[in-house]
Amino acid sequence: MNASARTARVVLPSVAAVLLLAGCAQSGGAAERSAPESAPAAPAPTVTGTTPSGTLLVADFGADTVSFVDPARGRFDSVRVGTAPYGLVVGKDGRAYVATAEGVAVVDTAARKRIAVVPYETETGRATTGEYRGGGMGIALSPDGRQVYVGVNVPGGNGTLEIVDTADLKVTETVPVGRRPFDVDVSRDGSEVYATNHDSFDVTVVPTRSPEDTRRIEVAPYGTEGGLGSWLKPHYTAVRASDGKLLLPFEGERLAVVDPRTGRVDVEKMTANTHQHGAALAPDGSLLVVGTGPIDKDEDEGPSLTVRRTDGSERVYPLEGPHEDVAVSADGRTAYVTGGFTRDGYWDGITVIDLDSGDTRRLAAGERPLGIAVL
């Protein structure tokens, strides 16, 4: 699809309010919940004692739990964390921090127990479910493990970035950011935090030593026409290790490369031609991007995972049905892509992709799995 056609296919502001009920703007009506069925599960493994290394930890957005998933055989345990868990992050000490509608849940992943919930300082209303629910979305951990940064959605308005001290498990700072902070990332040296604000087409840069000195960078390679009803908004970000620039994929067509120091946004070509959400970096620096499926079924490609190498070349792995987020194994050879999806059309499982052969298989996981990490 050419750029002018893609740019034209945004939703007019007059209908944006209707589309808020369904999430990202849709064409052709709402998708069905049960897009693809989860694969038949192997007998559930029994795990006693400490959680094994390599276990997948998944946020069950459709339940109040996180699931522990054996990457070969499926889920073997779950822990209640709070309403509608979204993003999660795991520290070197094995503690996981989960952004729920109620607060940041803290989980001892070795013992598989919730040990605390840190309430938000931001008022977000009653804890509810659904894509536009208030509460935590993106979440990240400082390199030294001393702070957790969580993007808090405030329905109908701008969000905040809340900073949690991991020793005291208290919110120490609340910083205004843009609308609906889908993702939160941290620079490699810990000096800056980046909140990717889906509904305001921007990234808020927050210096960690002076959080009040925020700056906004608009990231809208297709423009902002359509406002809240537009498809063409930023979702997830990866921080490139080589130079600290931010990588934001759009529609399988454009990669916005943002210099957070200067605010400059360069755009590079991508090849998947599909609506894109989750992004992660492999150990070799490759960018993995989840394609959720077409905006226009007559012109766009289906769901996929793109692996973009550091030289800009890409390999696109087709997927069956919508997916949301991705994690990669420590050796960089396997990708795990969650089927939860923020809109309707989700499924309750994970697609496992052998990045060498391209072979895929499905694992049953939690209910509507979104955020994922490899322990």
N, C-alpha and C positions, 0 to 999 in steps of 0.2 A: 504494500500500500504506500502511495506517495504521501509526503508530509502534509500537503494541503488537504488531502482527503481525511487523514487522521485528525488533523486539527479541527476540521469542520465537524467531526463527529463528537461533539460535546453536548451536554444537556443544557438547555436554556435555563436561566435562573428562575423563571416562572414556575418550573416544575421541580426545582431542586428539593423543595420541602417534601414532596411525595417520595422522592428517591431516597431520602434519609431513612425511610422505614426499611429499605432493603440493602443499605450499605453503599458500596461503589455503584455508580450509575450502571444500569443494565439496558440492553437492547433485546427486544423480543420477549419481554416478560421475565418473571422470576424463575430461577432454576429450581429444580426439584432437590429436596434434601438428599435423597438417596441416589446420587449420581452413580458411582460404582460401589458395589458391595465390597466389604472387607473380605480378604481371602480367608478360607477356612483355617482356623488356628490349629497349630500343632498342640498336643497336650501341654497345658501350662507347666512351665518349669517350676520346680520347687527350690527356693533359695533360702537357706537359713544362715544366720550369722551376718557378717559384713557384706555389703553390696559389692559384687565383682566389678573390677575395672572394665571399662568398655560398655557398661550398661547405658541405655538411653533413658534420659529423664524427660518426660513430656508433660506439658501443661494441658490439662483436659478442660478446654473452654466450655464444653457442654456439661460439665459436672463441677464439683467443688474440689477436685483432687489433682495431684500429679501422679503419673504412672511411671513405674520402673519397668523397662522393657528389655528383655534379652534380645539382642539383635539377630539371633538365629531362630528363636522360638516364640517370641512375643511377650506380652505383659505377664509379670509374676507378682506384682504387688502394687498397691496404691496408698496414698496418704492424703487425708483431707487437709486442704490449705485455706479455703475461703471461696467466695462466690466468683465464678467466671474467671479463672486464672488465664492470663494472657502470655506475657513474656516471662522468661526466667534466665538466670545466670548462675553459674557454679564457680565458687572460689577454689583456690588450691588446697584449702583446708577441708574441702568436701561439703561445706555448707552451700545450700542453694537458696537463692532469694527469688521469690515468685511474686509477680505483680498481679494482684487480685482486685476485685471491686471493693474489698473491705480494707485492704492494707497490704503491706509487704510481708508475706509469709516467709519464715525462715525454717528450712528443713535440714536436718542432719541426714545426709544421703547414705552414710555408712550404716546407721541404725535404722533408717527409713522411718523417721519420726519428725513431726512438726514441733519445733521448740519455742516458737514465738510468732506473733503477728504484730507488726508495727503499723498503727493506724496513720492515715494521712492527716496532715494539717489542713490540706485543701478541702473545702466543702464541696462534695460531689453529689449530694442527695442520697436517697436510699439505695443500698446495694442491689443492683439488678443484673440481668444477663443481656445478651444481644450485642451486636457490633458497636452500637453507640452508647453502651452503658458507661457510666462514670467510673473513675478509678484508674488504676495503673495499667499502662500499656507496655511501651518499651522500657527496658531496664538494662543497666550495665554496672560493672564493678570497677573500681579504680585499680590500677596495676598493683598497688601495694595491699589491696584487699581491705582498706580501712573505711572506704565509703561505698555505698550503693547509690546509684542515681536512677530515679524512676520517673518516667513521664506520666503525668496524671491528667486524664481527660476530664474536662468539665463540660457536661452536655450543654450545648447552645452557646458556648463561649470559648475564650482562650484557656489553654491548659497551663500547668505548672511543671517545673522540674523540682522534685523533692530530693534532698540529700540526707541519707541515713548513715549515722555512725554505726559501724558494724560491731564495735565493742560494747557500746551502751544500748544499741538497738533503739535509737531515738532519732527523730527528724531534727536536723540541726539548721537547715536552711530551706526556704521555699522561693523559687525563682520563676517569674512569669516567662512563659514561652508562647508558641503559637497554638493553633487549633489542632486538637487530636494528635498528640505526640506518639505516632505509630512506633517509632524506634528511637533508642538512645544508644549512643556510642561514645567511646573515650579515646583520646589520643594516646599513642603508645607511651609517652612520657607522663601521662596523667595531668597535663596542664590545662586541658580543655575537654569539655563535654559537648556533644552535639545531639540536639533534639530534632528529629525529623518530623515536621508538622504537616500531616497529610492534608488537612482542610484549609491551610493557609499558604500552601505552595512554597514552603520555605524550611530552612534549617536555622535554629537558634544556636549560636555559639556561646558557651558559658565558660569563662575562665575560672578555674577552680580556686585560685587565690583571691579573686575579686568577683564573686558570682553576680554582683550587681551590675557589672560592666558587660552586659550581654550585647551581642550584635546579631542582626538578622541578615541572612543571605537568601534571596529569592532563588528557587530552583524550579523553573517552569519552562523547559525547552519547547513546549507547545503553546506557551502563553497561559493565561489564567481565565480565559473565556469560559463561561458556564459556572464558575464559582463552585459552590458546594456540590453541585450536580455533575461536575466534570469527572470523567474517568482519568484524566491525564495529570494526576497529582503524584507527588513523591510518596513512597511507602517505606522501604527499608534502605539502610545505608551500610556500606562497609568502609573501613578506614584502611587505605593502602599502606602497607608496612614500609615500602621503599621511600615514600615522600610525605606521608601523612595526609594525602589528599582524600577527599570523600568521593565514593563511587555510588551513584544513584541510578539504577536502571529504569527505563521507561519503555513499556510496550514492545519489548523485544526489538526495538528500532534504534533507540538512542541511549547512550550512557552519558549522564552528566558527571563530569569530573570537576569537583569543586575544591578550590584552594581556600581553606578556612582562614588563612592569614590575610589574603588580599580580597577575598570575595569573588574572584574571577571564576566563571563557569565555562568550561569548554565542553563540547559535545562530540562524542565519537559514535560511529555506526555500530549497531548490533543487528543480529540476523534472525532471531526466533520469531518475530512478528506475532506476539501474543501479549496479553496483559500480564504484567509482572509484579510480584510481591517480594517474597523473602530473598535475602542476600547474605552470603557468608564467604569467607576466604579460606582456601585450602592451605596446607603447610607450605606449598611451593609458590604461593602468591596468586594462584588462579582464583578468579571470582566465580562463585556459583550463584545462579539466579533462578528462582522458581517462576515458571510461567503458569498462570492460573487458567488460561483459556482465552478464547476469542471475545472481543467486543462485538464484532460483526462476523457471524459464522460464514458469510459468503466471501469474506476477504481476508480474514485472519486465520492463523494457525491455532491448533489445539494446545492443551497443557504440555509443559515440557520442563526440563532442567537444562539450562545453558551453563557450560563450563567455558569461561573466557580466560585464555592463557595470558601471561604477562606481555606477550608480543601482539595481543589483540586478536589472534585467531580464536575461533569458537567451535565447539562441538555441542550440538543440541540433541538431547535425549528425549524422545517422545514419552509422555506419561498418559496414563488412563485416568481421566477425571481431574477435578480441581485439586490443588495442593496449596499450601500456605508458606511454610518456612522450611529451612534446611540446615543440617549440621553435617560435618564431614569427619570421618575417622582420623585417628592420630597419624596413620600412615598415608592419608590422602587418597586412598584407593576406593573408598566406599562413601556414598552419600546417602543420607537418611532424610526423606522429604515427607513432611506431615500432611495428612489429608484433611485437616480440620477446616481450613478456609474461613475467612471472616464473613463471607456472604453465604447465602443458601447454596446448596450443591455439595456440601462437605460430606466426608465419609470418615469412619472411625478406624483409621489405620495409618500406616507408614509405608511408603514405597522405598525399598532398599535397592540402590543402583550400584552395580559393579562398574566403576568408571573406566576400567580397562576394556572390558568386553562389551559393555552396554547392556548386559543382562539385568533384568529387574525382577523383583519378587515383592509380595505384599505381606505385611505383618499386621495382625490385629493389635490395636493399641487401646488408648483410652477413648473417651467420648469427645469427639470433635477436637482432636489434638492440634495445638497451634505451636507454641514455643517448644524448642527442643535443644538438648545439650547432650554431649557424650561425656560420661563420668570417667 
